[in-house]
Amino acid sequence: MAERSTAAVDVADNSGDEPLAAKADEATTDGTAEAQDSTGEGPQEADNEPDGSEPTVSPPDLHSGHKLAGRYRLEECVTRLDGFSSWRAVDEKLRRAVGVHLLPADHPRARSVLAAARSSALLGDPRFVQVLDAVEENDLVYVVHEWLPDATELTALLGAGPMDAHDAYQLVSQISQAMAAAHREGLAHLRLTPGAVLRSSSGQYRIRGLAVNAALRGITSDGPQRADTEAIGALLYAALTQRWPYESDAYGLAGLPKGVGLIAPDQVRAGVHRGLSEIAMRALANDGATASRQEQPCTTPDELAKAVLAMPRIRPPEPTFTAPPEYQRTTYQQGTYGRPGGPGAGVTQPVIPAPPAPLQSRTGKALKWAVSALLIAALGLGSWQLAETLLDRDNKSNDPGTTQTNPENGDKPPVEKTEPVPIVSARDYDPLGDGSEKPQDIDHVYDGDPNTYWHTDGYYSADFGKLKEGVGVVLDLGKTQRVGAVDVTFLGGTTSVELRTSDGSEVPKRPEGFTKVAEGSGTKVSLKPGETVRARYLLVWLTELPPSSEGNFRGKISDIKVTS
């Protein structure tokens, strides 16, 4: 398949003047880097002239309201470029926003786009915006991917100013680790620009367009690991300095002064973290530019990720607290409340003498003594009646004809003892996803060992990335039994969970087939049905996950106990 000559990047050129992705961008717009739209895919209605290596292909002539596969309704065209278009759409079946890339089936790059999308979908890493569908239908090829309305593009974050050291550290750490994982599976990005990086509301960075963005534009490279590593270095450089590390302006950022070459971030802006400045230079240059700093260049995302992990941990900045206002002392003065006292304090309002108390007269004194006598008499009578009641109860308790546990005496019946209910087997339950959620560790939920656990997949938000309502574990009690409580111990943080039951002969295929009987949240949750429940199958259904140390969200169950 023929490729655009503009995308043929000579990876042997290690001058450090431009990132590989920027070179391809600049070739499409007369030497000026592409402007980024809301998708990070390129300018809308961009004026691109064919270079002769490919026939001119017009983007599909579609409009808002058009449906693909009877479910994806196109809403807004956000990119129209080089024979393809990108849209914001709605998946009417799952009622969620999605993104769609469209191009004619006879487009020279249609086959490579389909192959890239399907390879990216197989990765299944939550650090990347997921490809949901890749289809050839009715002379069209379209790729459907996640749409994250609550995420912020890195372009916008950089436009607000340089990042502090902790935020920049999180950026390079998460992006390098994600790209290292992608390259281990043979996938490259080749177009890792600020428009391709999003930060979610939880602070996790996600990368969109893995393999697909480059395939849409025909961008290839003989050194994909080096290209992606240099692109990550450019992102870190921009985060530290709010400058693009090349002479040309790009992505809303000013480039470096012409003729000075690539200079370290800590020489561009005062106060830049020295260690992060070193990391950026090691990723950007591999031609000896870092030799003076006695550091080896990083030529792969994996090397870059390891270099970041080897740094001393950068802690977030201390929160600033506003000092409370100075405490104002108040005093009582001349029968008034809250009026300042002390030497020199003057009276600003006339002081009205308090009227005499109503019971100071001779009649009032007599009435006061009468009331006091009545109160004393009432207390004495009450004490005598209380003593008589206690004596009478003591006599009844010694009567052999009754017992203290007899309901006729008004006492509560004895509390029923609870017995442990053995769990015969357990299975993971993910009917709203791919059907499987770490089945190899499922026995750990009832092995009695607090050091072992079953865990879910990693998700980019506590609500499973809005991909599903939950995941869980189904317990088989072997037969229908009384269920009084199910105690669940979680690891990793507060987890929201529901208890659902079924008395059928087999496990329901959907969570709606169970009956919800209890819910709770915490690290040790006791799920107790409001009334007596008898069931064979119990579904411990996780509905909200805690954040994990891996930068995502993951549920972990170390122990489940069932009592009757």
Helices and strands as residue ranges (DSSP letters): G 5-7, H 20-27, E 67-68, E 72-81, E 84-91, E 96-104, H 110-123, E 131-137, E 140-146, E 152-153, H 154-159, H 165-184, G 194-196, E 197-199, E 205-207, H 212-217, H 224-241, H 265-268, H 274-284, G 291-293, H 301-309, E 332-333, E 336-337, H 362-397, G 407-409, E 420-421, E 425-429, G 439-446, E 454-455, G 464-466, E 471-483, E 485-491, E 495-502, G 511-513, E 515-522, E 524-527, E 533-544, E 556-563
